[in-house]
Amino acid sequence: MIEWFKGEPLSELPRAVQWCLLLILSAVLVALLERARLPAALMLGPMIAGILMETGGGNLRVPAVPMWFSQAVIGCLVARTIMPQILKTFMLHWPLFIGIMLAMIVSSSALAWLLTRLRLFPGTTAIWGLLPGAATVMMLMADDFGADGRLVAFMQYLRVVFVALAAALIARFLVHASAHAAPVVWFPPIHGPAFLETLIFITVSAVLGVKSRIPGGAILVPLFLGAVLKITGVLTIELPQWFLAASYALIGWNTGLRFTRETLLHATRTLPQTIISIILLMAFCASLAWVLVKTVGVDPLTAYLATSPGGVDSAAIIAASTKVDMSFVMSMQVARLLIILSIGPAISRWIARRVTDQHPSK
């Protein structure tokens, strides 16, 4: 918990000073995590710093436009890794992939239904809080069914934190993915025209993604358009490390700064149930990863990231910082997100109605 050294809340400080503190704290945490050789330190450090700042009384928020821009950068990062053979791999094993994705959606909904039937969560909160991926969409839809929006937000983003930390620890201590990592070149030589084209594309595709009103459009539109333009040779995606680091930090802050004191206090009563449900969901997804390892032959970390119930952006950042098959990871993550956006809410609404019918009063 961070507090102003005079005992005053951080909210009493000017916003410029708060941002400076957040930057300094993030840099310190990134350095410590990098020293521990944890993957995705550039996202985890700012995320932890955001949690500490917000629970210490800060009142910062990542503005919408920079957040859209950073999501588009991650979309381009994924697009840069996509190769034509990714479709071949998907088509070769499509029944298995679709089955695993549906199993994740059904299992999360079934677990949420059980927790709601046991009256461990109010109303239909557990259903919206446990559905993997598309966190913002789930939080918005939760209000339509009378769920507790603050608790849904807490469950969604706490799961992102757990998944990100678990993936980083698995990569570091079980798979040793970063044990001999090459030194990071922060300011590599940049191909000017390609970088300018990339900036223009990121800006235009981010706007298109937001204006299209597609859930997750700020990351999905750049991802798909960028992949097509890259494969056809129209666009060369240039993403220097310092540029990616800024985007990672924004995404980490966006998650961390959502853990407000009010939300944490409100969620204290259900914290054990929330953590248990997240661990159960992660364990089930890990079992699905084991199926991928045995049937497709991918390495364990690739399989874990492909089936992890976190967000597309965090999975992309972790995959980019470890030695995994990023194309495989992102094909599973993006395909699952598309399935969730198309049928997940319908499944959840059906379960929500049944729970509401059986328990009319919250």
C-alpha positions as CSV (number, residue, x, y, z in Angstrom):
1,M,0.0,0.0,0.0
2,I,1.4,3.3,-1.1
3,E,0.5,6.5,0.8
4,W,1.7,10.1,0.7
5,F,4.6,10.5,3.1
6,K,2.7,13.1,5.1
7,G,-0.1,10.6,5.6
8,E,-2.4,12.3,3.0
9,P,-4.0,10.2,0.3
10,L,-2.4,10.2,-3.1
11,S,-5.5,11.8,-4.6
12,E,-4.4,15.0,-2.9
13,L,-1.4,15.2,-5.1
14,P,-1.5,16.8,-8.6
15,R,-2.1,14.3,-11.3
16,A,1.2,15.1,-12.9
17,V,3.0,14.1,-9.7
18,Q,0.9,10.9,-9.4
19,W,1.9,10.0,-13.0
20,C,5.5,10.6,-12.1
21,L,5.2,8.4,-9.1
22,L,3.5,5.7,-11.1
23,L,6.3,5.9,-13.7
24,I,9.0,5.6,-11.1
25,L,7.3,2.7,-9.3
26,S,6.7,0.9,-12.6
27,A,10.3,1.3,-13.6
28,V,11.5,-0.1,-10.2
29,L,9.2,-3.0,-10.4
30,V,10.1,-3.8,-14.0
31,A,13.8,-3.7,-13.1
32,L,13.2,-6.1,-10.2
33,L,11.1,-8.5,-12.3
34,E,13.6,-8.4,-15.1
35,R,16.3,-9.2,-12.7
36,A,14.3,-12.2,-11.6
37,R,14.0,-13.1,-15.3
38,L,10.2,-13.2,-15.3
39,P,8.7,-12.9,-18.8
40,A,6.3,-10.0,-19.5
41,A,8.0,-7.9,-16.8
42,L,7.2,-4.8,-18.9
43,M,3.5,-5.5,-18.4
44,L,3.5,-7.0,-14.9
45,G,5.6,-4.2,-13.4
46,P,3.2,-1.4,-14.5
47,M,0.2,-3.6,-13.6
48,I,1.4,-4.1,-10.0
49,A,2.4,-0.5,-9.7
50,G,-1.1,0.5,-10.8
51,I,-2.7,-1.7,-8.2
52,L,-0.4,-0.2,-5.5
53,M,-1.1,3.4,-6.6
54,E,-4.9,2.9,-6.8
55,T,-5.2,1.1,-3.5
56,G,-3.0,3.8,-2.0
57,G,-5.6,6.5,-2.8
58,G,-4.6,7.5,-6.3
59,N,-7.2,8.6,-8.8
60,L,-5.5,8.0,-12.2
61,R,-7.0,6.4,-15.2
62,V,-5.5,5.5,-18.6
63,P,-7.3,7.8,-21.2
64,A,-9.3,6.0,-23.8
65,V,-7.4,7.2,-26.9
66,P,-3.9,6.0,-25.7
67,M,-5.5,2.7,-24.6
68,W,-7.0,2.2,-28.0
69,F,-3.7,3.0,-29.6
70,S,-1.8,0.5,-27.3
71,Q,-4.3,-2.2,-28.1
72,A,-3.8,-1.6,-31.8
73,V,-0.1,-2.0,-31.2
74,I,-0.6,-5.4,-29.6
75,G,-2.8,-6.3,-32.6
76,C,0.0,-5.4,-34.9
77,L,2.4,-7.4,-32.8
78,V,0.2,-10.5,-33.2
79,A,-0.3,-9.8,-36.9
80,R,3.5,-9.7,-37.4
81,T,3.8,-13.3,-36.2
82,I,0.9,-14.8,-38.3
83,M,2.1,-17.0,-41.1
84,P,0.0,-18.8,-43.8
85,Q,0.8,-22.1,-42.1
86,I,-1.2,-21.1,-39.1
87,L,-4.4,-21.7,-41.1
88,K,-3.1,-25.1,-42.2
89,T,-2.5,-26.0,-38.5
90,F,-5.9,-24.8,-37.5
91,M,-7.7,-26.6,-40.4
92,L,-5.8,-29.8,-39.6
93,H,-6.9,-29.9,-36.0
94,W,-10.1,-27.8,-36.2
95,P,-12.4,-30.3,-34.4
96,L,-10.0,-30.5,-31.5
97,F,-9.5,-26.7,-31.3
98,I,-13.2,-25.9,-31.5
99,G,-14.0,-28.6,-28.9
100,I,-11.4,-27.2,-26.5
101,M,-12.7,-23.6,-26.9
102,L,-16.3,-24.7,-26.3
103,A,-15.2,-26.7,-23.3
104,M,-13.7,-23.6,-21.8
105,I,-16.8,-21.6,-22.3
106,V,-19.1,-24.3,-21.0
107,S,-16.9,-25.1,-18.0
108,S,-16.7,-21.5,-17.0
109,S,-20.5,-21.1,-17.3
110,A,-21.1,-24.3,-15.4
111,L,-18.8,-23.3,-12.6
112,A,-20.5,-19.9,-12.4
113,W,-23.9,-21.5,-12.3
114,L,-22.8,-23.8,-9.5
115,L,-21.4,-20.9,-7.4
116,T,-24.6,-18.9,-8.0
117,R,-26.8,-21.9,-7.0
118,L,-24.8,-22.2,-3.8
119,R,-25.6,-18.5,-3.1
120,L,-21.8,-17.7,-2.9
121,F,-22.3,-14.8,-5.3
122,P,-25.2,-12.3,-5.5
123,G,-27.6,-12.7,-8.5
124,T,-25.8,-13.7,-11.7
125,T,-22.5,-12.0,-10.9
126,A,-20.5,-15.3,-11.1
127,I,-21.7,-16.0,-14.6
128,W,-20.4,-12.7,-16.0
129,G,-17.4,-12.6,-13.8
130,L,-16.0,-16.0,-14.9
131,L,-16.6,-16.1,-18.7
132,P,-13.1,-16.0,-20.1
133,G,-12.0,-13.1,-22.4
134,A,-13.9,-10.0,-23.5
135,A,-13.8,-8.6,-20.0
136,T,-15.3,-5.2,-21.0
137,V,-18.2,-6.8,-22.9
138,M,-19.0,-9.1,-20.0
139,M,-19.0,-6.1,-17.5
140,L,-21.4,-4.2,-19.7
141,M,-23.7,-7.1,-20.2
142,A,-23.7,-7.8,-16.5
143,D,-25.7,-4.7,-15.8
144,D,-28.5,-6.0,-18.1
145,F,-29.1,-8.9,-15.7
146,G,-28.8,-7.1,-12.4
147,A,-25.4,-8.4,-11.6
148,D,-23.0,-6.5,-9.3
149,G,-20.9,-4.6,-11.8
150,R,-18.1,-3.8,-9.3
151,L,-17.7,-7.5,-8.4
152,V,-17.8,-8.6,-12.0
153,A,-15.0,-6.1,-12.8
154,F,-13.0,-7.4,-9.9
155,M,-13.4,-11.0,-10.9
156,Q,-12.5,-10.3,-14.5
157,Y,-9.4,-8.3,-13.9
158,L,-8.2,-10.4,-10.9
159,R,-8.3,-13.4,-13.3
160,V,-6.1,-11.5,-15.8
161,V,-3.6,-10.8,-13.0
162,F,-3.6,-14.5,-11.9
163,V,-3.2,-15.8,-15.4
164,A,-0.4,-13.3,-16.3
165,L,1.5,-14.1,-13.1
166,A,1.0,-17.9,-13.5
167,A,2.2,-17.8,-17.1
168,A,5.3,-15.8,-16.2
169,L,6.2,-18.1,-13.3
170,I,5.7,-21.2,-15.5
171,A,7.9,-19.8,-18.1
172,R,10.6,-18.9,-15.6
173,F,10.7,-21.8,-13.3
174,L,9.1,-24.8,-15.0
175,V,10.0,-24.3,-18.7
176,H,13.0,-22.0,-18.1
177,A,12.0,-20.0,-21.1
178,S,14.0,-17.0,-20.1
179,A,17.0,-18.6,-18.5
180,H,19.3,-17.6,-21.3
181,A,17.3,-14.7,-22.8
182,A,19.2,-12.5,-25.2
183,P,19.8,-8.9,-24.0
184,V,17.1,-6.5,-24.9
185,V,18.0,-3.9,-27.6
186,W,15.9,-1.0,-26.6
187,F,16.8,1.4,-29.4
188,P,17.5,-0.8,-32.5
189,P,18.1,0.7,-35.9
190,I,14.7,1.7,-37.3
191,H,13.6,1.6,-40.9
192,G,12.0,5.0,-41.1
193,P,9.4,4.5,-43.9
194,A,8.3,1.2,-42.5
195,F,7.9,2.7,-39.0
196,L,5.9,5.6,-40.4
197,E,3.7,3.2,-42.3
198,T,3.2,1.2,-39.1
199,L,2.2,4.3,-37.1
200,I,-0.3,5.4,-39.8
201,F,-1.7,1.9,-39.9
202,I,-2.0,1.6,-36.1
203,T,-3.8,5.0,-35.9
204,V,-6.3,4.3,-38.8
205,S,-7.0,0.7,-37.8
206,A,-7.5,1.7,-34.1
207,V,-10.1,4.3,-35.2
208,L,-11.8,1.8,-37.5
209,G,-11.9,-0.8,-34.7
210,V,-13.5,1.6,-32.3
211,K,-15.9,3.1,-34.8
212,S,-17.0,-0.3,-36.0
213,R,-18.4,-1.0,-32.5
214,I,-16.9,-4.6,-32.7
215,P,-16.2,-5.8,-29.2
216,G,-12.5,-5.8,-28.9
217,G,-12.3,-4.0,-32.2
218,A,-9.3,-1.9,-31.2
219,I,-7.2,-5.0,-31.1
220,L,-9.0,-7.3,-33.5
221,V,-9.3,-4.9,-36.5
222,P,-5.5,-4.1,-36.5
223,L,-4.8,-7.8,-36.0
224,F,-6.8,-9.1,-39.0
225,L,-6.1,-6.2,-41.3
226,G,-2.4,-6.2,-40.4
227,A,-2.1,-9.9,-40.9
228,V,-3.6,-9.7,-44.4
229,L,-1.5,-6.7,-45.4
230,K,1.7,-8.3,-44.0
231,I,1.1,-11.7,-45.7
232,T,0.4,-10.0,-49.0
233,G,3.5,-7.9,-48.7
234,V,1.7,-4.5,-48.6
235,L,2.8,-3.6,-45.1
236,T,6.0,-4.1,-43.2
237,I,5.3,-4.0,-39.5
238,E,8.1,-2.2,-37.6
239,L,7.7,-2.3,-33.8
240,P,10.9,-1.2,-31.9
241,Q,11.2,-2.5,-28.3
242,W,10.8,1.0,-26.7
243,F,7.6,1.4,-28.6
244,L,6.3,-1.9,-27.5
245,A,7.3,-1.2,-23.9
246,A,5.2,1.9,-23.8
247,S,2.2,-0.1,-25.0
248,Y,2.8,-2.9,-22.5
249,A,2.9,-0.3,-19.7
250,L,-0.4,1.3,-20.8
251,I,-2.1,-2.1,-20.8
252,G,-0.6,-3.0,-17.4
253,W,-1.7,0.3,-15.9
254,N,-5.2,0.0,-17.4
255,T,-5.6,-3.3,-15.5
256,G,-3.9,-2.3,-12.3
257,L,-5.7,1.0,-11.9
258,R,-9.1,-0.7,-11.9
259,F,-8.4,-2.2,-8.5
260,T,-9.9,0.6,-6.5
261,R,-10.1,0.7,-2.7
262,E,-13.9,0.7,-3.0
263,T,-13.9,-2.3,-5.3
264,L,-11.5,-4.3,-3.1
265,L,-13.5,-3.5,0.0
266,H,-16.7,-4.5,-1.7
267,A,-15.1,-7.7,-2.9
268,T,-13.5,-8.7,0.5
269,R,-16.5,-10.8,1.5
270,T,-16.2,-13.0,-1.6
271,L,-12.4,-12.9,-2.1
272,P,-11.9,-16.6,-1.1
273,Q,-14.6,-17.8,-3.4
274,T,-13.3,-15.6,-6.2
275,I,-9.8,-16.9,-5.9
276,I,-11.0,-20.5,-5.7
277,S,-13.1,-20.2,-8.8
278,I,-10.3,-18.6,-10.7
279,I,-7.9,-21.4,-9.7
280,L,-10.4,-24.0,-10.6
281,L,-10.9,-22.4,-14.1
282,M,-7.2,-22.1,-14.6
283,A,-6.7,-25.8,-13.6
284,F,-9.3,-26.9,-16.0
285,C,-7.7,-24.9,-18.8
286,A,-4.4,-26.4,-17.8
287,S,-5.9,-29.8,-18.3
288,L,-7.0,-28.7,-21.8
289,A,-3.4,-27.6,-22.4
290,W,-2.2,-31.1,-21.5
291,V,-4.6,-32.5,-24.2
292,L,-3.0,-30.1,-26.8
293,V,0.5,-31.3,-25.7
294,K,-0.4,-34.9,-26.2
295,T,-2.4,-34.6,-29.4
296,V,-0.8,-31.8,-31.3
297,G,2.7,-32.0,-30.0
298,V,3.2,-28.4,-29.0
299,D,5.4,-27.5,-26.0
300,P,3.7,-27.1,-22.6
301,L,4.1,-23.3,-22.4
302,T,2.6,-22.8,-25.8
303,A,-0.3,-25.0,-24.9
304,Y,-0.8,-23.2,-21.6
305,L,-0.8,-19.7,-23.1
306,A,-3.1,-20.9,-25.9
307,T,-5.7,-22.1,-23.4
308,S,-5.2,-19.6,-20.6
309,P,-8.4,-17.9,-19.6
310,G,-6.9,-14.4,-19.7
311,G,-7.2,-11.6,-22.2
312,V,-5.8,-11.6,-25.8
313,D,-3.5,-8.7,-25.1
314,S,-1.9,-10.2,-22.0
315,A,-1.4,-13.5,-23.7
316,A,0.2,-11.8,-26.7
317,I,2.6,-9.8,-24.5
318,I,3.6,-12.9,-22.5
319,A,4.0,-15.0,-25.7
320,A,6.2,-12.3,-27.3
321,S,8.6,-12.3,-24.3
322,T,9.0,-16.1,-24.2
323,K,10.1,-18.8,-26.7
324,V,6.8,-20.2,-27.7
325,D,4.8,-20.6,-31.0
326,M,3.1,-17.3,-30.9
327,S,1.1,-18.0,-34.0
328,F,-0.4,-21.1,-32.4
329,V,-1.1,-19.2,-29.2
330,M,-2.8,-16.3,-30.8
331,S,-4.8,-18.4,-33.3
332,M,-6.4,-20.2,-30.3
333,Q,-6.9,-17.0,-28.3
334,V,-8.4,-15.0,-31.1
335,A,-10.6,-17.9,-32.3
336,R,-11.8,-18.3,-28.7
337,L,-12.6,-14.6,-28.4
338,L,-14.6,-14.7,-31.6
339,I,-16.6,-17.7,-30.4
340,I,-17.2,-16.1,-27.0
341,L,-18.4,-12.9,-28.7
342,S,-20.7,-14.9,-30.9
343,I,-22.2,-17.6,-28.6
344,G,-20.8,-17.0,-25.2
345,P,-23.1,-14.2,-24.2
346,A,-26.1,-16.2,-25.4
347,I,-25.1,-19.2,-23.3
348,S,-24.6,-17.0,-20.3
349,R,-27.9,-15.2,-20.8
350,W,-29.6,-18.6,-20.9
351,I,-28.0,-19.7,-17.7
352,A,-28.7,-16.3,-16.1
353,R,-32.4,-16.6,-16.9
354,R,-32.6,-20.0,-15.3
355,V,-30.8,-18.9,-12.2
356,T,-33.0,-15.8,-12.0
357,D,-36.2,-18.0,-12.4
358,Q,-35.1,-20.3,-9.7
359,H,-34.0,-17.5,-7.4
360,P,-36.2,-14.5,-8.2
361,S,-34.8,-12.4,-5.3
362,K,-31.1,-11.4,-5.2
